[in-house]
Amino acid sequence: MRGLYAVTPETLTGPALYRAAEAACAGGAVLLQYRNKSCDIACRLADARALRAITTVCGTRFIVNDDVELAHEVGADGVHVGRDDGDPAAARRRLGPAAVIGVSCYNDAGLAREARRAGADYVAFGAMFASTTKPAAPVADPARFAEVADLGIARCAIGGITLARAPALIEAGADLLAVVSDLFDATDISARARAYAQLF
């Protein structure tokens, strides 16, 4: 896994979300994560089913944030879990051997090693920069990417990423760039996604 990892903003749902997701996928996002903790279960299920259909057509892997059961219900390609979202090994058992399991590791290489032992396919470090999505998140050191290069799994950067900041993160060892605002706030989402894809 290498390239742009599009993460949907919680401000989008319904048709506006679907149009934005289609644009991101058309621009070359290799993964699309559905993240919404504010709308109800019916809304989340409808959104996730629609995004699953969109990503299937585009050939983009579809990841659900935090919710293993929702990922299972809609046939997502995988799930991303954080510190308080459950065991990666349990997610693997529920979703199967082919599922993509991602784990937030913040600024902790030790957590990344634990995640790898639990069967993670990628580990995410961040926030790399001050982020409007999670303004209270501590900033991570790009040195973490080199520290876990021996794990043999994809390393993802998240938090405050922009096109201008992206090349340095790739140079530091990031395989995936998880982007929310700089992608979905763009006037032309597809063009912005292509610009990120071209960095790889």
Secondary structure in CASP SS format (residue, H / E / C, confidence):
PFRMAT SS
TARGET T0000
AUTHOR 0000-0000-0000
METHOD secondary structure of the structure
MODEL  1
M C 1.00
R C 1.00
G E 1.00
L E 1.00
Y E 1.00
A E 1.00
V E 1.00
T C 1.00
P C 1.00
E C 1.00
T C 1.00
L C 1.00
T C 1.00
G H 1.00
P H 1.00
A H 1.00
L H 1.00
Y H 1.00
R H 1.00
A H 1.00
A H 1.00
E H 1.00
A H 1.00
A H 1.00
C H 1.00
A H 1.00
G C 1.00
G C 1.00
A C 1.00
V C 1.00
L E 1.00
L E 1.00
Q E 1.00
Y E 1.00
R C 1.00
N C 1.00
K C 1.00
S C 1.00
C C 1.00
D C 1.00
I H 1.00
A H 1.00
C H 1.00
R H 1.00
L H 1.00
A H 1.00
D H 1.00
A H 1.00
R H 1.00
A H 1.00
L H 1.00
R H 1.00
A H 1.00
I H 1.00
T H 1.00
T H 1.00
V H 1.00
C H 1.00
G C 1.00
T C 1.00
R E 1.00
F E 1.00
I E 1.00
V E 1.00
N E 1.00
D C 1.00
D C 1.00
V H 1.00
E H 1.00
L H 1.00
A H 1.00
H H 1.00
E H 1.00
V H 1.00
G C 1.00
A C 1.00
D C 1.00
G E 1.00
V E 1.00
H E 1.00
V E 1.00
G C 1.00
R C 1.00
D C 1.00
D C 1.00
G C 1.00
D C 1.00
P H 1.00
A H 1.00
A H 1.00
A H 1.00
R H 1.00
R H 1.00
R H 1.00
L H 1.00
G C 1.00
P C 1.00
A C 1.00
A C 1.00
V E 1.00
I E 1.00
G E 1.00
V E 1.00
S E 1.00
C E 1.00
Y E 1.00
N C 1.00
D C 1.00
A H 1.00
G H 1.00
L H 1.00
A H 1.00
R H 1.00
E H 1.00
A H 1.00
R H 1.00
R H 1.00
A C 1.00
G C 1.00
A C 1.00
D C 1.00
Y E 1.00
V E 1.00
A E 1.00
F E 1.00
G C 1.00
A C 1.00
M C 1.00
F C 1.00
A C 1.00
S C 1.00
T C 1.00
T C 1.00
K C 1.00
P C 1.00
A C 1.00
A C 1.00
P C 1.00
V C 1.00
A C 1.00
D C 1.00
P C 1.00
A H 1.00
R H 1.00
F H 1.00
A H 1.00
E H 1.00
V C 1.00
A H 1.00
D H 1.00
L H 1.00
G C 1.00
I C 1.00
A E 1.00
R E 1.00
C E 1.00
A E 1.00
I E 1.00
G C 1.00
G C 1.00
I C 1.00
T C 1.00
L C 1.00
A C 1.00
R C 1.00
A H 1.00
P H 1.00
A H 1.00
L H 1.00
I H 1.00
E H 1.00
A H 1.00
G C 1.00
A C 1.00
D C 1.00
L E 1.00
L E 1.00
A E 1.00
V E 1.00
V C 1.00
S H 1.00
D H 1.00
L H 1.00
F H 1.00
D C 1.00
A C 1.00
T C 1.00
D C 1.00
I H 1.00
S H 1.00
A H 1.00
R H 1.00
A H 1.00
R H 1.00
A H 1.00
Y H 1.00
A H 1.00
Q H 1.00
L C 1.00
F C 1.00
END
